[in-house]
Amino acid sequence: MVNFIIRIVRLFKGLFTMMGVDYHQLECILRVKLTMDNRRGFSTSTKKKDSSNQLILQSVVYAVIGIFIGTLINSVGDVLTAYTMVFSIVMVMIAMLMISEFSVILIDTRDNAILLPRPINSRTMTLAKILHIAIYLLHLSLSLSIASVVFTVINYGFVAGLFFLLMIFLATLFTLFLTNLFYLGLMRFVNGEKLKDIMVYFQIAMAIIFMGAYQLLPRLIEMNDLYNSQMKVEWFTYLIPSVWFSGSITALISSVYSLENITFLFLALLLPLGSLWLIIKYLSPKFSLRLSQMDVNVSKPAKRKEEKANRFSYSNKVAQLLTQSTIECTSFKMVWKMSGRERKFKQTAFPAFGYIFVLIVVTLFQVGGDEDQFANLFASKRYLLFVYFSMFAAFAVCMNIIYSDEPKSSWFFTSMPISKPGDILSGTIKAVFAKYVLPLYTVIAGLILYFWSYKTLPDLIYAFASIMVITSLVTVMQSKALPFSKERSSQDSGNNFMKGLLMMLSAGLLGLTHWGLTYIQYGVIAGLPIMLVLQYLSFRYIKHIKWNQIED
């Protein structure tokens, strides 16, 4: 794939040389950047080993997604509506994937330490960066729209397919312009590290939005109404970029060149080309300047809190309340702080919290909007389903807390005179439950108490104890690893699948057991002491784990 792209770039060697660019240096820089992209994979991927086929894999994945986008051309009767949907989806996906998948590369300034001391002129470096971005965007947009091109050629001819490709190219340019504005707006207010944190949260939000859209949109939209919908051109439609491109291709297909179609064609040609000029003339230099300042300008150091105030911080109070030994308390505090700084942990664990609320909303949609059905819901024991949904979040944080981008930094665990590493594991589990699972569970429990009354309180206490017992035991029994001590590898995918399967079976078994106890008078209250004893015994088992049981 990389060699194929380089061969295409070589076709413009003469043009680049006329621009004052050292082509040999340009090709070397571009080849290295593309090779790194080819090994990087998806940001949400758990595969860590190098691969030489990631670009092809991305093309296949995006092409499959593009098939579902392209079917709108055949499904929706109105041409303008169909292509507006296609261009809207493609542009939004390009922007979101550009931010989520490519942001790490865009704001990475480590290559400056290698390139700047070398005798490379500024034009070569600037063009290499522009070509790198352009290749990525074209690869992304073509993969997403290849199915739409095929459907366009089949339905409206070869010329319409070529014109659709032109519109996709212009839409990509305009999306690049909007994405540049987004980055520059962020860079004006935040430094490099905060920007990377924002990108991580954006990736988390994107994962939750995709999950929610997949689950909720089919339930919100009547497909027959969608297929028979027809867009009316109003004054505000001229402000929607996707309509410019769909209106232009509609004019070619229908051979109707009315004033509104000519206006759409004018906007589709002029504004993307104008945005390209703005990118080259103003935005790209500003972006490069901001990027170079990221290594120099650091945010002002936060004022150090007085030791007395820090001593009584919230995390310290919780640690003193929940832990028993000094080692367990120290582990609790360390995991509490480091989990908020590890971007990879947040990127892999936090989407589960959003998925839970999506599942709750989907369950409520199944009930419908009938008042009698809602009354039946609140009279039932369906709240147990919502309670045990939180087990997904508990399992996600416990499963991912052992991974780190810098696992070698965990050497200090073995360097300290710690006789029982089980205290570290118990402190870790208590920390993630107190910081992440308990707040989520409190929100869900509060809603259940509001809608199902205070009589559900024994169920909520019992459920939290059972979730904590089974999650801690499954996590520790499957992988006895210290926090942030393992590097995520391809072998972990199979292990995580088995853990996930075991977790779902456990959640189902716990839920059924709990549901059965509700039909026995005082069954939950009688089972609560037993569950609390099991919780005590589970942490006792964890604390007695020895060094020879810990995974390297």
N, C-alpha and C positions, 0 to 999 in steps of 0.2 A: 504493500500500500504506500509506504513512504517513497520507495523508488519510483512508483507510478506518478506520484505527485511531483517529485523532483524533475522527472522527464517533461512534464507539462510546463513547469516553471522555466526549464531550459529553452523553451520555444521563444521566450521573451528576453533572452540573454542580450541581444543587441540593443533592445530598448532600455534595459537596465544600465548597460554600459554607457549609452548616450546620456543617461541621467547623472553620470558621475559616480556610479556605484561600482565597487569592486565585486564582480560577480562571484569569483572564487570564494571570497569571504562570506558573501551573502548565502551561497549554497551551503557552505559548512555550517553557518549559524542555523539556517532553516532546517537542515537535515537533523541536527542535534535536537532542536525544539520538537520537531515532528516525531523523532524517535522516542523522546521522553513522553510525548502525548500517547504514543502507541503502547507504552508500558504502564501508563497511569491508570487507565480504566475509569470506571464511574466513581463519582465521589461517594456514593452510597454502597459501593461494592465492598464486600469483606475480604476479597481476594487481595493478598499482599504480594504474592510472588510476581516477579517480572513476567511479562508476556509480550510477544511481538505481534499480536493480532488484535489489539484492543480497538483500533480504528475500524477494522472490518466488523468486529462484533458490534460496535456502536452503530455502524451503518445498517446492519441487519435488524437490530432492535428498533431503530428509528423508522426504518422502512416498513416494518410490521405495524408500528403505530400509524404510519402514514396510510396504510391500507384502510384502516377504519375511518380516517379523515377523508380519503378519496371516495368512499362509498356515499358520502353526502351528495356528490355530483349526480349520482344516479337516483338517489332516494328522494331528494327535495325537488319538487316540480318546478319552482321558480328559479331561473338561472341566476339572477342577481342575489337572491337569498342564499342559494347553495354556495356560490363562490365567496360571498361575504363570510359565511361560516368557515369555509376552508381557509381563507386568508387570515381570519381572526385567530383560529386555532393555531395555525402555523406561526404567526407572528408572536403570539403569546408564548408558545412553547420555545421559540428561538430565544426570546428575551429571558425567560425563566431558566432555561438550560444554560444560556450564556452566563447568567449570574451564578447559578448553582454549580455547574460543572467546570467552567472556565475561569471563575474568579480567582482561584488559587494561583493560576499561572499568570493572570493579568497583573495581580498586585504583588507578585514575587519579584523581589529585586536582587536576589542572590546572584543572578548571572552578571550583574553589573561589576561585581568583584573580579570576574574573569575577563569580561569584555573591555571594560573601560581602560585598564592599563595597556591593552594591546593597540597596535597602530591601525585602528579601524575608524574610518571617518563617520561623521554623524549621519550622513545620508544612507550609508549601508546599514547602520544599526536601526534607523527609523524605518527604512523600507522592509527590513527583516521582521520587525515587529508588526507592521501593517500587513505584510503578506501572511504572517502566522495567523493573525486574527481573521483575515479574509478567507484563508483556506479552511479554517475551522468552521466559519459561518456558512461557507458554500457547501462544505461536507454535511453540515447539519441540515441546512435548508433543502438540499437536493435529496437527502435521505428521507426527510419527512414528506416531500412533495412528489417523489417519483411515481407513486401509485396514482396521485391526482393527475399527473401528466398523461399516464396511460389511459385513464378514464376520459380525459379531455380529448385525446387523439381518437379514441374509439367513438365517442359521441359526436364530436364536432370537427374532426379532421386534423391533419398534420400541422397546418398553419396555426390553428388555435392552440395546439400543444406547444409550439415554439413561442407563441405570444404569451402563453401562461408561464413558461420558463422565464421569459423576460420580466414579467410582473413579479414573479417570486424573487428574482434577483433584486429588483427595485425595492420590494417590500423588505428584503433582508438589509439593504442599505439603510432604509429608514429606521428599522429596528435597531441597527447598530448605533445610529444617531441618538435614539432615545436612551439606549443603554449607556452610552457615553455621558449623557446628561445625568443619568442616575448615579453613575460612579463619581463624577465630578462634584455633584451635590453632596454626596456622602463624604468625599475627601475634604471638602471645605470645613466640615464640622468635626470629623473624627480622624485619629491617626491610624497607622497601619494595623496595629493589633486590634483596636476596636472595630476597624473595618472588617477584619477577618472574622471577628465574633458576630458581626451583623450578618455576614454571608452565611455563617453556620445556621443562625436562626432563620434566615431566609430559606435555606435548604430544608430545615425542619418544617417550616410552614408550607413549603411546596409539596413535601411528601404527604402532609395531612390534607392539603387541598385536593391533591390527586385522589387520595383514598376517599375523601368525602364526596368528591364529584362522581367517582365511580359508583358509590353506593346510593347517593341521594338523587342525582340528576334523572336517572330513569324513573324514579318514583315521583318526581316533581313535574316532569314533562310528559304530556300525552303525545306519543310518537306520531299518531295520525295528524294531530294539529301541527306538529313540526314539519312533517312531510308536505302538508298542504298549505303551509304558511307562505305569505307573499309580502315582501318588503315594499313599503311605500317611501318614496323619496321626499323627505322633509328638509327644512333648512339645516337642522342639526346633523343630518347624515353627511353633509359636506365636511364635517369636523372629525369624522371617523376614518382613520387611514385605511382600514381594510376595505371600506366601501369604494375608495378611489380605484383600487386595483380590480375589484370585482365588477365595478361599473365599466371599466375599460374593456375587460374581456367580454362582458355582456354586449357592448357595442359591436365588437368584432363578430361575435357569434350571431347576433340578430340582424346585423347590417343596418341598424337604426342609429344614426348619428344625430341625435337630438341635442339640444343645448345642454341638458344635464349630463349626457354621456360624454360630450366634448369637454365639459368642465371636469368630469372625473378623469378623463384621459390626460388633460392638462395638469391636474394636480398629481396624478400618478407618475408623470414624467419629470415635472419640474421640481417638486419638493424633495424626492429622494436624491436627485442629482445635486440640488442645492445643499442638502444635508451632507452629501459626500464632500463638497467643497468646504463646508464649515468644519467638518471633521479634520480634513487635511490642513486647512489654513489655521484654525484656532483651537479646536478641541483636542487634537492629537498632541500638539506642543504643550498645551496646558496639562493634559493627562500625564505626559512624560515628566513635566516639571514637578507636578504633585507627587508622582511616583518616586522621583529622585529625592524629594524632600522627606519621604517617609523614613529613609534610613538616617536622616540627620535630625529632623524634628521629632522629638518624642513628647508625649503628653507630660504636662507638669506633674511632678511626683505628688502623689496624694499626701496630705498632711498626716504624719504619724500620730495615731491616737496615743494618749497617755497609757502607760502600762496598767495603771489602775483601772481605767475605763475598759481596756481590752480584756482584762482579767474577768470582767463580769459581762462579757458579750453573750449573745443568745446561744451560740453554738457551745460555748464553754458550760453554760448552765445546763443545757440539754445533756451534754457529755457527763457532767457530774451526776445528773439524775439517773441516767440509763446504764452507766458503766460501773464496774466493780473494782477492777484492778487498774494500776497506773498504765500498763501496756495497752489495755483495752481502751482506756480513755484517750491515750495519745493516738492510737490508730483511728479512733472515732473522729478526733479533731482533724487529723491529716486528710482522711478520706472526705470529710465534709468540705474542706477547702479545695483540695485538688480536683474533686469532681466538678466543681464550678469553673475550673480553669482548663480542663481537658476538653478540647473541641471535639475530638473524635468520639469521646464518650457521649457528649450531648447530642451529636449528630446521629448516633445509632440508637440511643436509648429514649430520647425525648419524643420522637414521633409516636411511640406507643401510648403516651398520655393523650395525644390528640385522637388517636384511633378509638380510645375508649368512649369519648364523647360522641364520636361518629356512630359507634355501635349502639349507644343509648338512643340517639336520635332516630336511627334506622328502626330500632325496636318500637319506638313510639309511633313511627310512620305506619308500621304494620297494624297498629291498633286503629288508625284512621282518625277522622275528626268528629265522629259520633259521640255525643255526650254519654250515652248509655255504655258505649264501649270503654270510655275513659273511667266511668264509674265502676265498671267491672274490673278494670285494670287496678284501680286503687283498692278494690276489695279483695284482690288476689294476692298471691305471694310472689308476684313477678319481680318485686324489688330484689329478691335474692339473686336474680340474674344480673342486675346492675351492680350489686355488691361484688360478685365474683369476677366481673369484668376488670376490676382493679388489679387482679392477679397478673394480667398481661403487663402492666406497668412495673409491678414488683419483680416479675421475672426478668424484664428487660434491663432494669438498672442493676440487678444482682449478676446477670449474665455478662454484662459489658463492663463492669467495674474492674475486671481483671486485666483488660487490654489497655495498651498505651502506645503512642507513637515513639516513645523513648523508653522501652522496657529495660534497657541496661541500667537506667538510673535507680532501679530497685535493689541495687547491690547493698544499700545501707541496711536492709532488713537482716541480711545474714552477718553483717559486720557488728551488729549490736548484741550484747549478752542477753538474748531472749531465750528462755528455756522452753516456752510453749508458744508456738506460732498460732495456736488456736485462738489465743486472745486477740491477735491481729485480725483474724477472720471474723470473730464475733463482733469486734468493734466496727469492722467494715460493714457488716450486714445491718447492724443497728444504726449506723450513720446514714446509709442510703434509705433505710425505711423511715427514719425520723425526718430526713431532709426532703425526700421526694414522694414516698408512698403515703405517709401519714397525711400531708396536706391534701393530696388528691382524694384519699379516702374520707377525709373530713368533709370535703365539699359534697361528695356523693352521699355520705351519711346524713348531712344536713338537709339535702333535698328529700331524702327518703323519710326523715323524721317529719319534715314539713307536710308531705303529701300522704304518708301512711301512718302518722301519729307516733307518739312516744312508745307505743307498745312494741315497736320494732327494735328498741334499744338493746335487749339481750341478743337478738339476732346479729346486730351490727358488731357487738363486742366479740361474740363467738366467731363470726366470719373473719374479723381482722386477726384473731389469734390463730385460726386455722390457716389463713393465707400466709401468715408469717412463718408458721411451722413448716408447711410443705415447701414454700419457696426457698427457705434457708437450707433445708435438708436436701432438696433436689439440686440446688446450686453447688453445695459443698461436696455432695457425694459424686457428682458428675465431674467436677474439676476442682481439686484442692489447690488453688493458686492464690498467691498473695495479690493484693490490689495493685493495679497498674504495673504488673510484672511480666505480662506476656505480649508478644507481638501477634497481631491478627494475621492468620495465614489461611491458605485455601483449605487445609484440613479442618479448620474450625467450622466450615459450613456444614459438614456432615454431623459434627458433634452438636452444633446449635440446633440442627433440625431434630435430632433425637431428643435434645433437651426440651425443645418446643413441643414435640409430640407428647413427651412425658408430662410436661406442664399442663397441656390441654386435657389429657386424661385425668390428671390429678384434680384439676379444677372441676371437671365434670363429676368425678367421684365425690369430692368435698361438697359440691353443690347439691347432689342427690342425697347425700347423707344428711346435710343440713335441712333440706326440704322434707325428708322423712321425719326428722325430729320435731318439726313444727306441727305434725299431726298427732304427736304424743303430748299429753298434757304435762306441762313443765319439762318437756323433753330437752329444749334448748338450754334452759336454766340448769338442768341436771348435767348436761353435757359440757357446760362451760368450765367447771373446775377440772374436768378431765382434759379439756383442750389446753387450759393454762398449765397443767402439769406436763403435758406433752411439749409445750413451748419451753418450759424450764429444762426438760430433759434434752431437747434438741440443741439448746445453747450449751448445755453441759457437755454433750457429745462433741460439739464444734470446738469447745475450749480445750478438749483433751487430744486434739489432733497434734501429732508429733512432726518433727522436721523431716523424717524419712518418708512421710506421706505427702509432703508438699511437692507439687509439680514444678519442674525447672522451667 
